[in-house]
Amino acid sequence: MGIIKASKLGFDYFKYNEEGEEPESYRAIDDVTLDIQAGQFIAVLGHNGSGKSTLAKHLNGLLVPSEGTLWVDNMDTSDEEDIWKIRQRAGMVFQNPDNQIIGTVVEEDVGFGPENMGVSTEDIWKRVDDSLEAVGMVAYRHHSPNKLSGGQKQRVAIAGVMAMHPKCIILDEPTAMLDPNGRKEVLKAVRTLNEQENVTVILITHYMEEVVLADHVFVMDQGHVVMQGTPREIFSQVEKLQSLRLDVPQVTLLAHELKLAGVDIPEGILTTEELVNVLCQ
């Protein structure tokens, strides 16, 4: 079994109207089966309302399945006795960093998780140093989070999860508030953590260029996983992605248009360098 495994996962949201009326239900996840191996870099794509953020909240027990089962490191997320262990194994970075920043000083906020885990003081400060350096926030360690920009807050939130040394990090559109350079810096740090520490990364994103970094991609629509494969396999299906109201990397789209125009070029081009090499052959 992988670090995260889902079997026939289903989840319903309920809308309650006037007292005495039956609640209206909405199925946000339907019959989702996943098997994510330790150390993988996973990307999850989907249009707004596709169910990807709801899935993310299942991965560390914030939501419990209406149907099916989800295991994190062989622990059932429906088992309340294991929920603390599950959240130590799978750290969550939310879209809005204000939802998880609680310290009055940046370095204290980053050290909060390890402290609650019983980590020694010496090791806490080493983790704080390493995590802040990884996301480029060392210079702000003595600042108040309330005085940081939205993008800076998000880097602090990521550092706080990284400092807990989880086996898996779930990032729900973590770079949405960052400029292109900030996105590159944070994703580089996350990728380094994935490669050097063998941490499983599950990235939910709208930025197709970030998906290229992944080992495996899941595409969701209306609560279902409708596509999965490597980035090259996924981005080789431009029309299908467009039918799901999703974009592809600009270089991939350019290569696709060249192919339609008669240029002998393969589908699934992922980088500018790759396209240049193919055209020069």
Order of alpha helices (4+ residues) and beta strands (2+ residues): beta-beta-beta-alpha-beta-beta-alpha-beta-alpha-alpha-alpha-beta-alpha-beta-alpha-beta-beta-alpha-alpha-alpha-alpha
